[in-house]
């Protein structure tokens, strides 16, 4: 393959305090929280809205936010959920128990409502947002980023900043800089399937099959799983995928489906992504006809849209100062430097259509290894720092964990909390001169608590978990 050198000079912009790559849950939280602390922040997002999988990906449910006794999330994530609730932008059946005392309860929301709320949050905080923009290169000295090259419709720009947060999901900035990463098909054997989510109208949520409240909807989801097996026996689908999360109610007659696995998709390969988008749209039509033919209340269902972005669950994860392991999850380990607490099953989807793999997923997801009522896993600061790096953090699904833990804490609600911690740490680093890899984590936890984070650990430490 031949290479070339750019012959034109790249314009240099003013320096920022924090540059955040990626405007999904983690990146938006990092940008907003850093800007609220007085930092000059640039937020770069490849699409035309913030929210990532929750908006562009149409994954219109937050992962569980309670441990079955109390709300676990705090800080900006709690603010977002309560604001959406106040604005009527959560699912119309969402009751207070969803937020405070329901274990493993997903919280559905309307994607357009989340878009508008996040727009307001970044504007109110004074974040400089650039949509349709990606980081394409980085200038690095040892383990310190000096600047990045961004690309958009205006061409290329060179951006200098004091600190950087990689919230790309794919650890794209970290990889450009040469930070060590674990990569699917190289360091991670099993490829988690991807899903192209979709929106539907014409669902009769008043049908007796759905009951009068959220309990009826739960029963309907269970029924759809049984009917799916019948449809597979009838050879209705292109592939015999036994996984069926059921539809999520997001409006009076509106529904979202996080269903239809695209197996063996490599999210780091553009041809694989392209083929996956085409196949995902085909699957959405198959699910529309499935619901219309088999499911009560769906006789008039219509497919409105598939997402413009593929729901990729795993690509790259950094090698961090610490790797969060499955044994930490099963013991509900707490850490002095934890920046969030969380309770969600190890949601590692089946990697193929075999009965054996589906059984493995079901056992994991439905409680064989899950955390119980009142339990949680601490998410330590050290999984957000690429090992040895001084002014680079990650937040979201490219954090440092093993596959099963990753399946639990890659959810949006956890990503928002990781983002808040990364943005706060970046501002602390600028103020104190402490590098990311040697930050005073006692100071960080106290700063996060001041922002409303739920961090109940009784013992703090100035040094991170390693």
N, C-alpha and C positions, 0 to 999 in steps of 0.2 A: 504494500500500500504506500503510495507516495504521500509526502507531507508538504505543507506550504506554510509560509510566514506572512502574517498580515502586513501589508505594505503601507497602510495608512496609520496615522497616529491615533491612539485611543484617548478621547477626552478624559480628564481627571476631575472628579467632583469634590466638593468640600468633604472634610472628614466628619464621620459620625461617631457617637459613643458606642452604639450597638447596631450591627447589621444582623437581621434575622432572615435566613433563607427558608422560605416555606410559610404560607399563611393558613395552614390547617389549625386544628385545635391547639397544638403545642406552640406553633409559631405565633399565632395571634395572642395567646396568653403571655408569651415571653415579651412580645413587643409592647403590649398594653401595660404590663406590670413594670417593665423597665422605664417606659415613658412617664408613668405615674410617679416614679421616683426621681424624675427630673432629667433623665437621659435623653439625648438626641438620638432618635431611633429611626432606622430605615427598614421597612418590612417588604420583602420581595416575594411575590406570589405568581406562579406560572399560569393560573387561570384568571377569571374575571371576578372572583368573589372570594371572601374568606370563609373558613369553616372546613375546608378539605373534604374528607369523606362524609361529613354530616350534611354538606350542601352540594358540592360538585359530584360527590359519590353517591348521593341519595341514601346514605346509611342513616336514616332519620330516627335513630334511637341512641340515647346515651346508655353506656354500660351501667350496671348497678351502682347506685350511689349510697346505699345503706348496708349495714351489716345485719339487718333484721331487727335491730333494737334502736339504732340511731343513725342519722345521716353522717356518713364518713367524710364526704367532700366538704371543703371549705374554700375560703378565698374567692378568687375570680370564678371558679367553676360553680360554686354555690350561688354567687351573684347572678350568673347567667341562667341557671335553672329557675331561680325564683323570679327573675325578670320575665322569662318566657311564660311561666305560670301566670303571673299577674297580667300579661298581655293576651292571655288566651291562646298561646302558641304551642302548648303541649297538647298531646292527644286529648280529645274531649272526655275520655273516660278516666284520665289520670286523677287519682285521689291522693290525699296527703300521705297515705301509707306507702305509696310508691317511693316517696322521697325519704321517709323517716323510719319505717318499720317493716319493709318488705325485703326479704333476702332474695338475691339474684333476680331482681325485677328490673327489666329494661324500661327506660323512660322515653316514649315516642314524642317527637316534636315535628312542627311544620318547618321544612327547610327554608322557605322564604322568610319566615319570622326570625330564624337564626341569622340569616344573611344580614338583615336590616339591623339587628341588635349588635352584631359584630362591627358593622360599619360605624355605628354610633360610638361604640367603645373606643375604636382606634382614633376616630375624629376627636372625641372628647379628651383623649389622652395626649393628642398632638403627635401621633405617629405619622411619619411620611410613608405612605403606601404606594407601591408600584405594582400594578397588576400586569399580567402578560409579560413577566420578567423572570429570567432564570440566571443563576450563577453558572458561568461556563468555565471559569479558570480562577486560580488563586496564586498569589505570590507569597512564599513562605520562607522564613528564616528559622532553621532548626525546627522547634515546635511552637512557633509563633506565626500567626497569619499577619502579613503586612497590608494586604489589600486583595480585593477580588475583582474580577471582570464580570460584568453583567451584560445580558443581551436582551433587547426588546425591539419594538418597531423603529426606535430611534437609532438603532445600531448598537455599538459597544460603548461601555463606560467603565472606567476604572474607579473603584470606590475604596477609600481608606476608612478604617474604623479601629477603635481601640479593642473591641471585643466582637465575637461572632457566635451566633447560635444556629446550629444546623437542625432545622425542623422539617427537612425534606421528606422524611419517611424512609427514603432510600439511602440515607447517610451520604448524599451526593457531594455535599461540601467537604465532609470529612475525607471522603475518598479522593477528591481532587487535591486535597492538601497532603495526602500521603499518610493519613492516620490509619492505623491498623484496623481492619474490619473483618468480620466473618461474613461470608457470602454464600447464598444458596447455590447448590450444585457443586460447590467447591469445599466449603467447610461445614455446611448444613445439608445432610443427606436428603431428608424428605422435603418436598416442595409443597407448602401449604396451598390449597386451591384458592383461586380468586373468584370473585362474584361480581357480576354486573347487576346492580340493584335497579329496581323499577317502581314506577308509580301507576296506580290504577284508580278508576272512578267507577261508579255504578254498583258499589257494594251495599247491599241492604243490611246494614248493621242492626236493624230492628227485627230481622228474621229470628224466629224462636231458637234457631240453632245457636245464636250468639248470646242468648239470655238478656237480662236487663242491665247488667253492669260488667265490670272487668272480669268477674269470675266466669261469666258466660263466654267471653272472648277467649279466655284460657281454655275452656272446654272445646270451643270451635277450633283452636289451634291443634288440640289433641286429635280431634276428628279429622282435620286435614291431613295429619300424618298417617292415619289409618287409610284414608282414601288414596293417598299417594301410593301406598303399596299396591292397592288394587289397580291403579292406573299403570304402574310399572308392569304388573302381570298382564295387563291389556296391551302392553307395548306402545303406550301412548307417547313416551318420551324417547328422544334420541339416545339417551344414556340412562341406565338404571340407577340413578342417584337417589338413595334412600333418605337423604337429608332434607328436612322440611321445617324451617323455622316458623312457618305460618305467617299470615299477613298481619301487619301492624296498623292499627286504626289511628289515622292522623287527621281525620275530618269526618263530617257527618256521613258522607258516602265515599270517602277517599281512603286509600290503603297504600302501604309501601310493602314491598317484598324484598327481603335480603335472601334471595334463593336462586339456585341455579349455579352449580359449581363449574368453573372452567379449570379443569385439572391440568397439572404440569405446565402452567403458564409461568414463564420467566419474566418477572417484572423489570428486569434489567436488559431485556432484549426487545427492541422495537418491533421486530417481525412477530415475535410471540405475542406481544401486547396487541398488535393490529389484528392478528388472527383471532385472538381472544375476544376482542370487541365484537367482531362479526358473529362469532359463535354465541356470545352472551346475548346479543339481540335476538338470535334465533331461539334461544332458550326462553326468553321473556315471552315470546309469542306462544310457545308450548305451555308455559305456566298459565297464561291467560286462558287458553282453551281448556286446560285442566280444571281450573276453578269454575269456569262456566259450565262444564259438563258434569263435574262430580260434586261440587260443593254447594250446599244450600245457601241461599242469599246472594249467590254470584251469577245468577242467570243473565244479568245485564251488565256484567263486568266489562270494562274497556281498558286496554293498555294505553296510558297517556304518554309515557316517556320512559326510556332507559337513561341511565346516568351517562354524562359525557366523559366520565372518568372511571376506569376500572377499579374495583375494590381489591387491591393487592394487599395481602396480609403479611408478607415477609419477603425481604430481599437482602438487605445488608443490615448488620448490627455492629456497632463499634466494639472493639476490645477496650473496655473501660478500666478505670482504676479498681473496679470490683465487678464481678459478674454475679448477678442474682440467680440462685440455683433452685431447682425443684425442692430440695431438702429444706431450703429456707421457707418456701411456700407452704409445704405440708406442716411445718412446725409453727407457722404463723409468726415468724421471726420479726422482732422489732429492733430498730437500730437507733443509736444516739443521733446519727446524722440524717435520719429519714426526713423526707420533704413531703411525704404524703402517706396515707394509709388507705388500703383498698381491699375489697372482698369481691372476687369474681371467679367463676370456675376457670379451669385451664382449658380454654376454648380453642383447642387445636383441631381444626376440622379434618374430616377424613381425607386422606391423600389419594384415594381411588374409590371405585364403586364396589369394592369387595365387601362381603358381609362381615369378614373379620375386621376390616378397618373401621366399618361403621360401628361395630360392637365396641371396639376400643374407644372410639370417640364418645359413645353414649355412656360408657362406664366412667370415663374421665369427667365428662361435662355434668352428669347428673349426680355427682356427689361421692364417687369412690375416693377421690383425692381432694375434694373441695373443702373450703373453710366453712365452718358452721356459724350458727347464729351468735352474734357478739364477737366474732373473731375477725382478724384482719392481718394483712401482710404489710410490713413497712417497706416503703420504696426509698432506698438510701440515695443520698446525693451522689455518691461515687459512681453510680451506673450512668450518670449523665456526662461524665468527663472522659474523653478519649485519653488513654493512658499516656501521661507525661506532657500533655498539652497545656499551654499557659493561658491562652485567650480564646479557647474554643470549647463550647458545650453542645450537647445534643439534647433533644427533647422529643418525645413521641415514640413511635415504634422502632426507631433505630438505636434505642438504648442498649445497654449491655446486660443481657440475660440469656438463660438457656431456653430451649424451644418451648417447654411447657409453661414456664413463667411468662415468657413472651406472649403466649396465647391468652394469658390472663390480663396482663397490664398494658397491652397494646390498644385498649379501648379508648374512645374519645375522652371520657370523663377523667381517666388517669392521665391522658396526654395533656389536658388543660393544666392539671396540677404540676406535671413535670415542667411544662412551659413557664409557669409562674416562678418556679424555683430557678430555672436557668436564667430568666431575665433578671431576677433579683440578684442572683450570684454574679452576673456580669456587672451590674451596677456596683455591687460590693467590691468586686475586684478593681474596678476603676478608682473607687474612693480610697481603697486601702493599699493598692499595689500588690495584693495577694494574687498569685496565679491560680487558675482554675484547678490545677492539680495539687494545690496546697492551700486551699481556702480555709479560713476559720469557720468550721461548720456550726459551732455553737452560735456565733454571731449570725450566720445565715438563718438558722432555725428561729432565732428571736425576731429577726426581720420578717420572716414569713408569718410568724404568729401575730405580729402587729398588723399584717394584712388580712387576718382572719383565717389563716390556714389551720386545719385541725391536726395538730401535732402533739399527741398526748404522751410521748415518751418522757419518763420522769428524769432520765439522766441524759445530759448533753455532753458533747466532746468537741474540742477545738480541732481535732483531726478526723478526717473522714474514715469510713470503713474501708479496709483493704484486705 
